[in-house]
Amino acid sequence: MGCNFCVKKSVIFTRDIVDDVSFGWGDKKIDISDCIYSKFGLFIDRGYLRFVDLEDCDCLDHGNKIEIQFCPFCGNRLNKGE
């Protein structure tokens, strides 16, 4: 049972978040092209709703996580460790 979000760990949404910005010296102006972005995503993983850098999300310790017991989309009961 379940849906694509809780069974297959499909990404619910992604956001590009500024990871680093170089700063200017003197009269150099900073613009949007000076920003370095990381792609963050939200998905359900092992009983948690996780918001993480998609390039570095294999470890459960990375990113922000909220423990949940049920999938918010289909209501499937989530078991830790699956």
Secondary structure, 3 states (H helix, E strand, C coil): CCCHHHHCCCCCEEEEEEEEECCCCCCCCCCHHHEEEEEEEEEEECCEEEEEECCCCCCCCCCEEEECCECCCCCCECCCCC
